[in-house]
């Protein structure tokens, strides 16, 4: 999948559970396109809560929409590394059409390509790439 990632504006805090306990993160959105074994060509949108301090993201919700309009829903969580790569655990939780009773899981490897102005301020949206491998039943 390729797409972009960007924060909710104005920046919006969200509760997140870290290994050390509760903390606050920021709401982030993603969107783009991809080609999947079961979805074929698809578009996607996602939203998650990201800890700026640790790169941990949680409570992710993703929807992929196939060319015929069928939707596949997924929940995810993971962590970004300092080099802007990361991994996420993905769980499929139904959808619409042929994906109404979908179940399964996958692991996603992701890369974000951040951009900043000369003052160090982020220039959004940032390009996003994700490759996921797993299984799905529907």
Number of C-alpha atoms within 10 A of each C-alpha: 18 18 19 18 22 18 19 13 8 7 11 13 16 15 16 19 16 14 7 6 7 10 14 17 24 19 22 21 19 20 20 18 17 19 13 14 7 15 20 13 16 21 21 20 17 19 23 23 26 27 23 12 9 13 17 22 25 23 16 21 20 23 20 24 21 19 12 11 13 16 23 25 21 22 20 22 19 21 19 21 13 9 9 14 16 18 19 22 18 22 22 23 19 20 20 14 14 14 20 15 14 19 18 15 19 17 18 19 16 20 18 18 14 14 14 11 8 7 6 8 9 13 11 13 16 17 18 21 19 18 15 17 10 12 13 15 12 13
